[in-house]
Amino acid sequence: MIMFANIIVSGLDMFRRCGLTKRNIAVLAFSLSFGLGFTQVPGIFDVFPDVVKTVFAENCVAIVFVIAVILDRVLPVEKDAV
């Protein structure tokens, strides 16, 4: 438990150091909510091939990572944050 708590706190510290802008908060909130949502509905991956099911249905961290990367690339960067 201490190890997982340490990982969570380290991740939150990284967000604090990079600045909690509205964009960063949106990326964090959406990716975490998608990750938690997909773990609550594991049958959502039944239509995908076994490779996708193995990677995403059994590992919510992979979903959070993919959503965060996509949102980071899609959402516009705030001019004040640069």
Summary of the structure (lengths in Angstrom):
residues: 82
radius of gyration: 14.7
end to end distance: 36.8
largest distance: 43.9
contacts: 181
relative contact order: 0.14
helix: 80%
strand: 0%
